[in-house]
């Protein structure tokens, strides 16, 4: 097989990468539409009655006015809401279900220590869903939680211990069927309507989504500097392409923009009418990290292989983090405590935390 064909196949995107791209597109969509959908501004017509004198007629020595009722129509702007977004919550749950199935399928192929470390966040995520509040099986006990842990955790352990030769695709199919079965049973036995069930599960899944987002920021925090260094290597002068000083210059250029943002009170005017939003810097960082994932194999290869591990875990991580961020931008209920707009007084602290993660 030719090298050109191998290179073409290596760059061919997988279906996980396509889903991760769609999830990032969902973030962009709700970034521009979420605020207006949460608190929409509408025109409210108002009618005000005023007296009108049409004419006056003579009646002896006096003139009597002829009056009529008049109405004046005015339009005022009013903010209504806030409104919830069941569609955004459903998208978040679907993405988290794919993340859960894909994560457990990949983790089941790892060594024993890496498998245990990978299943710990799965257990805590299932614990955080608070499924007992849905009244499943007619009670408020944690019976359904134990069922989820047994099906998802037991399925992953079974694949890890007794199906070592099973391919990753079949593992993903098995875990997807198990997660779909658990999800179908949850909605079938929930005592709440489907819309309220979706909103409640999405609300309790928000802290787990915040953790996914923080992990993604930690992972891609240095990728923009790597991208700047790559652009610098395209220079014509060999002396200015490699070495410590190009790295320092690229780092200062990147961190200087972030410092100016914080120094100016969380605003940085790039062009008239165009300001910097730090979340925009995550888009090239995520892309550069995906392209250079193979180059970072020495940092994680001891625990997770690239071909049958990190190449699948990275788009899964991007998918979950993007779904959580999209739900944060979408019209949400007050339980989404980590949304920056929910606590205006903590907005600066939130961005400073993001900057610290990105500058590591």
N, C-alpha and C positions, 0 to 999 in steps of 0.2 A: 504494500500500500504506500502510495507516495506521501512525502512529507507535506505537500500542499493540501492533500485531502485530510490528513490528520489535523493540520492547523485549522482547516475550515470547520471540522467537527468540534474542535476544542472551543471555537468561538460561537458555535450554534447555541442559542439560549435554550435552557430547559423550561419545562412548564412551570417549575417553581419560580424561576426568574421572571417569567411572564406574569405570574400571580403577584409577585413582589412589585413589579412595575405598575400593575393595575392598582395595588394598594397605595403606592406613592402617588399615583394620579388621583386617587380618592382624597388624599391629604391636600393636594393642590386645589381640588374642587371645593372642599369644605373650608379651606383657608379663605377663599374669596366669597363664599356664599353663607358660611355658618353664622356670622354675626347678624346679617340682615334677616336670616330665617329665624334666629332666636328672638330678637326684638325688632320685628319689622315696623317700619314707619308707614302709616297709612293716612290717607286723606279722609277726614270725617266731616260730612256735610252737616250744617246747622241751619235751622230756620228760626228767624226772629220776627215777631209780629210788631208792626209799627202802624200808627194811625196815619191815614192819608185824607186830605181834603180835596175833593175833586172840583167842586164848584160851590158857589153860594147863590141863594135865590132870595129875592125880596119878598118879605111878608109884612106888609104894612110899612111902618117906619123902620123896621130892622131887616137885616139880611141874615138868613140862616144858612150855616155851612152844610154841605152834603159830604158826609164822611164815608170812607170805605176801609176795609181791613187790608193792609198791605203786608207782604212777607219779603224779607231780605234773606237771601241764601249766602252763607259764608262757608269757606273751606279752611279747616285747620289741620295741622299735622299732629298726629298722636302716636305714641309708641304703645303697641299691644304686645302681649306675651308675658313672660317667656314661654316658648313652646318646646316640647320634647320632640325627638326625632327617632321614631321606631325604626325607620329604614336604616339610619346610621348605626343604631344599636344592633340590628340584625346583621349588617355587614361586619361589624366588629366581632360578633359571636361566630359567624361563618369563618372569618379569618383566624380567630383563635382556635376553632376546631381543627382547621387545617394545620395550624402551628402545633397543636397538641399531638395530632396523628403523625406529622412529619418528624417532630422532635423525638417522640418515643421510638419511632421506627429506626431512626439513625442511632440513637443512644443504645438501642438493643444490640448493635453490632460492635460496640466498643468493649474494651477490657473491663474486668470486674470493678476496679476502682473508679474508672471513668463512668461506668454505667450507674453506679450508686450516686456519684456526684451529679450526674445528669438527671436522675429521677427525683432528687430532693426538691428542685423548684417545681416539678410537676405536682408533687404531693401538696406543697404549700399553695399552689394555684388552685387545686381542687378544693382545699380547705377554705380558701377565701371566697368561694362562690356563694356560701351561705344557702345551700339548697334546702335546708330544713325549714326556712321561712316560706317556702312555696307550698307547704302542706302536702308533700308527695306521700302516697300511700295512706292518706287520711290522718297523718300525725305530724307533729313538729319535731320528731326525733331525727337522728342522723343516719337513719337506715340507708337512704339513697346515697349519702356520702360514702358509706362503707361499700356500697355496691359499685360506685364509680372507682374507688381505689382498688377494689378487687378486679374489676374488668380491665381498666386501663393499666394499672400497675401490674396486675397478674399477667395480662397479655404481653406486656413488654418484657417481664421477667421470663415468661415461657419462651419467647423468641430468643432471648439472650442465652438461656441455659440449655434449651433443647433443640434449637433450630439454627445452629451455627452456620450451616451451609446454605441457608435460604437467602435468596437474593434480596437486595435492598428494595427493589420495586414490589416484590411480593410482601415484604414486611410492611411497607407503606400501605398496601391494599388491605392487609389484615387489620392494621391499626385504624385505618379509615373506617372500615366496617364496624369495628368495636365502638369507636367514638360516635359514629352515626347512630348506632343502636342505642347507646346510652342517651344521646340527645333526643332521639325520638321518644324514648320512654319517659324522659323528663317532661317534655311538653305534653305527653298524653296523660300523665298522672298529676300535673300541676293543678292546684286549686284556683289559680289566678287565670284570667284571660291571657291569650297568647301574647297580646301586645304588652301587657303589664309584666308578664314573665320575661319577655325579651328585655324590657327596660331595666328590670331588677337585676337580671343576670349581668347585663352590660355595666350597670352601676357598680356591682361588687367585683367585676373583673377589671375595673379601672386601675386599682393599685398594682395589680399584676402587669397591666399594660405600661404603667409608669416605670416599673422595674425593667421591662423589656426595652423601653426607650432609653433609659439610663445606660443599660448595657451596650446598646448600639452606639450611643454617643461616646462611651469609653473606648469602644473598639475602633471607631473611625475618626477619633479625635486628632490623629496626626496625619491623616490622609491628605488633607489640603496642602500641608507643607510638602508632602511627597509629590503632589501634583505640581506645585511651584518649582520644585527641584527638577522634575522631568522637563518642564518648559525651559528651565535654565540650561539643561543639557543640549538644547537645540541651538545654542549660541554658536557663532562662527569661531570665536576665540577659544581654543582648548583650555587655556589657563583659567577661564572664568566658568568652567562647566562643572568641575568636580572639586571636592575638598571641603574643609570645614567652613571657610568663609562664605561660599555660596549657600550652605545650609543655614548659617546664621543670618544672612541677608534675607533669605526667603522666609525664615521664621519671624524676623522682625517686621517684615512687610505684612504678614498675616496677622500677627499679634498686635501690631500697631493699629490696624483697622478696628479690632475688638476693643482695644484700649480707648480709642477715640469715641467709640459707641458708649462705653460706660462713662467716660469723662464728660460727655455732652448730655448726660441725663437720659440715657436709653434712647437717644435719637441721633442719627447720623445722616445728614442730608447729602445724598450722592449727586442728584440732579434736581432741578426745580420740580417739585411734586413727586419725587422719588426718594424714599428713605430706605435705609438698610434694615432688614429684619434678620437677626442671627440665624433663624431656622433655615433661611435660604442657603447658608453655607453648608448645611447638612446634605443637600442634594449632590453637589460635586464630590463631597467626601464619601458618600455611600457608593457612588459610581466608581470612583477611583479605588475604593476598598474592594469592590467586587472584581474589578479588572486585575488588581494586584494581589488577589487572595493567594494564588499559588506561590508568589514570591515571599509571603509571610509564613510559609509552612514551617520553617525552622522554629518559630515561636510557639507553635501549637502541635506540631507533628508528633511529639512524644505522647500526646494524649489522644488526639483526634487526627486520623489520616485526611488527606485532602480529597482524593477522588471519591471515596465512599464515606464521607463524613462532613468536613467543613464546606465542601462545595454544595451540600444540601442544607446544612445548618444555617449558613449565612443568609440565603434568601428567605428561609423560614423566620429568622430573627428580624430581618427587614420587614417582612410581611406583618408580623405581630406588632412591631413598634409603629409601623405606618398606620395600621388599623387603629391602634390606641390613640395616636396623635390626630387622626382624622375624626375620631369620635370626640376628642377634646375640642376640636374646632367646630364640630357640628352642634346643633341645639341639643343641650344635654340637661340633665336634672342636677340639682345642687350637690349630689353626692360626689360628683367628679371634682374632688377637692384639689387635684393637682393642675387643673386648667389655670393658666396664668390669669385670664380675665375674671376668674371666680373670686380671686382675692387681690384686688388692685394694690393693696399696701405691700404685698409680697412680690409684686411683679419684678422689681429690680433685683431682689434676691434670687428669683428664679433664673433670670438671665445671667447673673454673675455665676451661679452654679453651672449653667450650661457652658459658659466661657471657661471655667476652671476645668471641666471635663474635656472640652475641645482643645485646651492648651497642654494637656498632659503629653 
